[in-house]
Amino acid sequence: ILGTGRIAKKFVEDLEHAAGAQVTAVGSRTKDTAKSFSDLFNIPRFYQGYENLVNDPELDVIYISSPHTFHHRHASLALKAGKAVLCEKPFTINATEAHGLVQEARQRDLFLMEGMWTRFFPLMGRLRALLAAQVIGEVHTLIADAGIRRTIETKERLFRLDLGGGALLDLGVYPVSLASMIFGSPERIMALAHFGGNHVDERMGILLGYPNGSVATLYTAITTESPKEALILGSGGRIRIHGNFITPTRMTITMDDKSAQVIEEDILGNGMHYEAEEVMRCLREGAIESPLMPLDETVSILETMDTIRAQLDFRYPNELNAD
């Protein structure tokens, strides 16, 4: 475990649901933080400094949960140490960084995957099967939102550009990734945003257009709570993911003849173990990337978000220098 923040704690808690998973070591910038995390979860070894962690010969996979702006540096460190890597979303802060990591992993024949946990929930597997079977006909529209309400006082990192803060990277990546899963890469991209006092993107609307005429209308925010639902429209019906499509448990299929079917899939814990199970499955089968979250798609999603930021004319500090 590289990084000891809130997400890392949820991830470790959930590994009890992943058969065969063992948390062997944790690393942090400070010895005290690493030891505290180790004590909390009874992890055998703890390290001050990430170099010491990634060079532990008994580790198979490094899970990276550091702030966005450090993902490239830390994933590269782990890959160069010969370790498989599961890196939290967003994978990196731009496509250039992502492409570099993908090249590194492929050259070294090492497993690498973005921890886009939504992609691995049981309900998402059911959704992909329904869309592949064209249950609602030809899909042509996605409407999805991902908004939370935070303030600088309650969620400081979200309001810091130097840590990759703002709506797009933290929350916008979810609807953009969902649109990618359904439609692939867009050919047209349009975006509007509101920027707050700390110059971060607080609210954003995104419109994506695809070669076959399909569209995705997306919304994301860090200062406005939204339903976090997704509505997928097809030529013969629609599918609504209720409650929170980021951690999906329930969806309704409604056909044009008004007939409806509700599908539910419970989740264990926080749901973060599903991505860990996919990593373990791939490693056991000798695969160096996951078919559910392919590396080329991860790069494509970041290219879409790079285009959005270029339209809105904003950058993250020092993003050209990933190291």
NUTI-429420 format. One record per residue (C-alpha): residue number from 1; x, z negated, y. Coordinates in Angstrom, 3 decimals. Each point is the difference from the previous one (the first is absolute). Layout:
<atoms>
n	X	Z	Y
NUM	X	Z	Y .
...
</atoms>
This chain:
<atoms>
n	X	Z	Y
1	0.000	0.000	0.000 .
2	1.633	1.176	3.250 .
3	-1.669	-1.791	2.914 .
4	-1.984	-3.222	-0.097 .
5	-2.965	0.578	2.309 .
6	-3.743	-0.254	-0.593 .
7	-0.271	3.245	-1.981 .
8	2.894	-0.955	-2.273 .
9	-1.787	-3.251	-0.831 .
10	-3.218	1.832	-0.888 .
11	1.956	2.453	-2.118 .
12	1.744	-2.727	-1.997 .
13	-3.277	-1.896	-0.449 .
14	-1.564	3.120	-1.485 .
15	2.807	0.721	-2.465 .
16	-1.495	-2.608	-2.332 .
17	-2.594	2.696	-0.760 .
18	2.650	2.614	-0.883 .
19	0.938	-0.438	-3.653 .
20	3.758	-0.013	-0.505 .
21	0.919	-0.412	3.661 .
22	2.658	-2.561	0.840 .
23	1.110	-1.012	3.472 .
24	3.692	-0.677	-0.484 .
25	1.429	-0.207	3.519 .
26	-0.892	-0.083	3.673 .
27	2.068	0.819	3.057 .
28	-0.398	-0.887	3.654 .
29	2.040	0.068	3.183 .
30	0.513	-3.766	-0.210 .
31	0.838	-2.222	-2.933 .
32	-2.674	-2.561	0.878 .
33	-2.771	2.596	0.067 .
34	1.112	1.509	-3.294 .
35	0.195	-3.430	-1.647 .
36	-3.397	-1.035	1.339 .
37	-1.591	3.173	-1.415 .
38	1.846	-0.513	-3.278 .
39	-1.226	-3.577	-0.268 .
40	-3.571	0.996	0.834 .
41	-0.228	2.474	-2.889 .
42	2.600	-1.444	-2.398 .
43	2.214	3.073	0.336 .
44	3.309	-0.514	-1.848 .
45	2.384	1.412	2.628 .
46	0.011	0.301	3.763 .
47	2.404	1.804	2.293 .
48	0.976	-0.168	3.632 .
49	0.474	3.603	1.033 .
50	-1.506	3.101	-1.533 .
51	3.274	1.466	-1.286 .
52	0.366	-2.939	-2.385 .
53	-3.559	0.475	-1.212 .
54	0.172	3.725	-0.755 .
55	3.319	-0.399	-1.814 .
56	-1.425	-2.498	-2.496 .
57	0.632	1.825	-3.318 .
58	-3.065	-1.472	-1.726 .
59	-2.559	1.538	2.331 .
60	-1.958	3.145	-0.892 .
61	-2.121	0.480	3.128 .
62	0.335	-1.095	3.623 .
63	-3.299	-0.607	1.810 .
64	0.499	0.503	3.744 .
65	-2.328	-1.866	2.354 .
66	2.104	-0.206	3.157 .
67	-1.393	1.264	3.357 .
68	-0.651	3.752	0.221 .
69	3.069	0.789	2.090 .
70	2.281	-1.407	-2.711 .
71	-1.526	1.830	-2.971 .
72	2.427	2.913	0.111 .
73	3.053	-2.215	0.249 .
74	-1.057	-2.363	-2.772 .
75	-1.282	2.674	-2.391 .
76	3.215	1.961	0.463 .
77	2.013	-3.154	-0.699 .
78	-1.881	-0.554	-3.265 .
79	0.254	3.622	-1.124 .
80	3.738	0.079	0.652 .
81	0.268	-3.112	-2.188 .
82	-1.660	1.955	-2.809 .
83	-3.373	-1.763	0.139 .
84	-3.517	1.376	-0.280 .
85	-2.012	-0.648	3.165 .
86	-3.592	-0.825	0.865 .
87	-0.218	0.104	3.803 .
88	-2.972	-1.325	1.955 .
89	-2.101	2.310	2.137 .
90	0.636	1.592	2.339 .
91	2.890	1.338	-2.055 .
92	2.134	0.550	3.107 .
93	-0.773	0.465	3.682 .
94	0.477	3.777	-0.045 .
95	0.306	2.935	-2.375 .
96	3.724	0.485	0.621 .
97	0.732	-3.462	-1.351 .
98	-2.360	0.539	-2.943 .
99	1.555	3.333	-0.914 .
100	3.450	-1.614	-0.044 .
101	-1.141	-2.686	-2.433 .
102	-1.669	2.540	-2.267 .
103	3.186	2.055	-0.118 .
104	2.045	-3.106	-0.765 .
105	-2.289	-1.041	-2.854 .
106	-0.145	3.465	-1.558 .
107	3.750	0.500	0.212 .
108	0.537	-3.341	-1.751 .
109	-2.863	0.563	-2.470 .
110	-1.617	-3.281	1.098 .
111	-3.648	-0.977	0.233 .
112	-1.436	-0.275	3.519 .
113	-3.596	-0.534	1.132 .
114	-1.960	-0.927	3.099 .
115	-2.023	-3.184	-0.487 .
116	-3.273	1.536	1.200 .
117	-1.987	-2.590	-1.944 .
118	-3.403	1.557	0.720 .
119	0.960	3.026	-2.102 .
120	0.266	-2.098	-3.179 .
121	-3.232	-2.017	0.031 .
122	-2.324	0.644	-2.973 .
123	-2.766	1.310	2.264 .
124	2.370	2.603	1.472 .
125	0.665	1.265	-3.499 .
126	-3.761	0.386	-0.493 .
127	-0.264	1.793	3.352 .
128	2.717	2.509	-0.877 .
129	-1.770	0.761	-3.286 .
130	-3.326	0.551	1.787 .
131	1.550	2.344	2.552 .
132	1.885	1.935	-2.672 .
133	-3.279	0.448	-1.895 .
134	-1.676	1.192	3.236 .
135	-2.819	-2.485	-0.507 .
136	-1.043	0.441	3.658 .
137	0.933	3.666	0.076 .
138	2.705	1.378	2.260 .
139	1.308	-2.783	2.207 .
140	0.277	1.027	3.643 .
141	-0.023	-3.155	2.175 .
142	1.562	-3.461	0.090 .
143	-0.951	-2.661	2.540 .
144	2.104	-3.160	-0.245 .
145	0.999	-2.909	2.219 .
146	2.525	-2.827	-0.165 .
147	-0.220	-2.416	2.897 .
148	0.823	-3.687	0.406 .
149	-0.174	-2.287	3.015 .
150	3.226	-1.817	0.831 .
151	1.692	-1.255	3.152 .
152	3.626	-0.305	0.984 .
153	-0.275	-3.754	-0.531 .
154	-1.439	0.187	-3.507 .
155	1.849	3.027	-1.391 .
156	3.141	0.574	2.030 .
157	1.734	2.551	-2.259 .
158	-2.903	2.434	0.363 .
159	0.715	0.125	3.732 .
160	3.759	0.613	-0.267 .
161	1.193	3.610	0.031 .
162	3.443	-1.051	-1.202 .
163	-1.593	-1.154	-3.266 .
164	-2.190	3.079	-0.384 .
165	-3.061	-1.723	1.424 .
166	-3.212	1.717	1.032 .
167	-3.088	1.345	-1.730 .
168	1.408	3.192	-1.516 .
169	2.702	-1.358	-2.305 .
170	-1.716	-3.239	-0.968 .
171	-3.568	1.187	-0.543 .
172	-0.288	3.685	0.843 .
173	2.149	0.831	-3.000 .
174	-2.911	-1.045	-2.257 .
175	-2.568	2.605	1.128 .
176	2.740	2.617	0.419 .
177	1.135	-0.656	-3.577 .
178	-3.590	0.127	-1.261 .
179	-0.493	3.356	1.720 .
180	3.222	1.223	-1.623 .
181	-1.194	-1.127	-3.432 .
182	-3.245	1.941	0.441 .
183	1.053	3.116	1.923 .
184	3.792	0.244	-0.034 .
185	1.986	0.842	3.151 .
186	-1.899	0.965	3.150 .
187	0.684	3.186	1.938 .
188	-1.484	-1.304	3.263 .
189	0.489	-3.469	1.473 .
190	-1.550	-1.500	3.137 .
191	0.234	-3.580	1.256 .
192	-1.023	-2.199	2.907 .
193	1.176	-3.564	0.541 .
194	-0.149	-3.009	2.285 .
195	3.284	-1.793	0.682 .
196	0.125	-3.675	0.919 .
197	2.224	-2.075	2.222 .
198	2.805	-0.084	-2.564 .
199	-0.096	3.804	-0.208 .
200	-1.252	-0.045	-3.582 .
201	-2.874	2.157	-1.227 .
202	-2.943	-2.422	-0.133 .
203	-2.789	2.474	-0.823 .
204	0.157	3.537	-1.289 .
205	-2.290	2.835	-1.074 .
206	1.375	2.737	-2.276 .
207	-1.495	3.347	-1.005 .
208	1.583	1.918	-2.866 .
209	-0.897	3.569	-0.941 .
210	0.786	1.758	-3.282 .
211	0.406	3.654	-1.005 .
212	-3.327	0.108	-1.881 .
213	-1.940	-1.269	3.023 .
214	-0.162	-3.640	-1.106 .
215	0.426	-2.727	2.614 .
216	0.933	-3.686	0.094 .
217	-1.159	-2.173	2.891 .
218	2.020	-3.211	0.090 .
219	0.149	-3.114	2.175 .
220	2.468	-2.865	0.090 .
221	0.548	-3.039	2.226 .
222	1.749	-3.364	0.260 .
223	-2.249	-1.370	2.758 .
224	-3.432	1.010	-1.343 .
225	-1.597	-1.034	-3.277 .
226	-1.586	2.923	-1.864 .
227	-1.973	0.260	-3.275 .
228	2.991	1.485	-1.893 .
229	-2.316	2.265	-1.949 .
230	0.558	3.529	-1.218 .
231	-2.641	2.717	-0.292 .
232	0.772	3.129	-2.003 .
233	-2.397	2.917	0.421 .
234	-0.407	2.888	-2.419 .
235	-2.197	3.043	-0.416 .
236	-2.296	-1.888	-2.387 .
237	0.180	-3.625	1.062 .
238	2.131	-2.796	1.418 .
239	2.069	-3.000	-1.065 .
240	0.232	-3.123	2.134 .
241	2.672	-2.609	-0.669 .
242	-1.541	-3.258	1.191 .
243	1.477	-3.093	1.572 .
244	3.660	0.886	0.266 .
245	1.426	3.222	-1.399 .
246	3.525	-1.442	0.297 .
247	-0.820	-2.475	-2.790 .
248	-2.913	1.869	-1.578 .
249	-2.392	-1.569	-2.476 .
250	-3.319	1.834	0.506 .
251	-1.194	3.519	0.735 .
252	-3.334	1.790	-0.009 .
253	-0.525	3.610	-1.053 .
254	-3.056	1.503	1.682 .
255	-1.067	3.507	-0.979 .
256	-1.953	2.393	2.177 .
257	-3.096	-0.676	-2.102 .
258	0.264	-3.674	1.175 .
259	0.974	-1.312	-3.438 .
260	2.703	-2.664	0.271 .
261	2.525	-1.750	-2.227 .
262	2.037	-3.097	0.841 .
263	3.448	-0.405	-1.574 .
264	1.830	-3.321	0.150 .
265	3.496	-0.994	-1.103 .
266	1.128	-3.594	0.410 .
267	3.568	-0.766	0.972 .
268	2.307	-2.790	-1.118 .
269	1.676	-2.127	2.642 .
270	0.923	1.898	3.142 .
271	0.327	3.259	-1.901 .
272	3.708	0.535	0.631 .
273	0.937	-0.086	-3.671 .
274	-1.538	3.417	-0.612 .
275	2.858	1.733	1.815 .
276	2.511	-2.156	-1.905 .
277	-1.606	1.029	-3.289 .
278	0.357	3.651	0.980 .
279	3.716	-0.510	0.705 .
280	0.446	-1.698	-3.378 .
281	-1.923	2.764	-1.795 .
282	2.142	2.698	1.603 .
283	3.260	-1.781	-0.823 .
284	-1.006	-0.481	-3.640 .
285	-0.772	3.722	-0.225 .
286	3.228	1.006	1.725 .
287	-1.707	1.447	3.089 .
288	1.734	-0.193	3.388 .
289	-3.184	0.344	2.036 .
290	-3.690	-0.694	-0.377 .
291	-2.577	2.794	-0.351 .
292	-2.475	-2.254	1.843 .
293	2.234	-0.336	3.069 .
294	2.446	2.929	-0.113 .
295	3.023	-0.136	2.281 .
296	-0.710	3.404	1.538 .
297	-3.452	-1.254	0.987 .
298	1.474	-3.139	1.554 .
299	2.258	2.230	2.123 .
300	-2.948	2.248	0.910 .
301	-2.074	-2.975	1.167 .
302	2.832	-1.092	2.278 .
303	0.322	3.570	1.315 .
304	-3.676	-0.185	0.963 .
305	0.570	-3.315	1.790 .
306	3.117	1.414	1.703 .
307	-2.135	2.847	1.360 .
308	-2.590	-2.502	1.217 .
309	2.670	-1.978	1.852 .
310	1.517	3.179	1.452 .
311	-3.408	0.928	1.436 .
312	-0.331	-3.467	1.480 .
313	3.637	-0.002	1.164 .
314	1.152	-3.328	-1.380 .
315	2.970	-1.077	-2.081 .
316	1.351	-3.166	-1.549 .
317	3.252	-1.400	1.401 .
318	3.120	1.365	-1.754 .
319	-2.045	1.831	-2.621 .
320	2.474	2.872	-0.125 .
321	2.663	-2.466	-1.129 .
322	-1.490	-1.374	-3.200 .
323	3.049	-2.143	-0.683 .
</atoms>
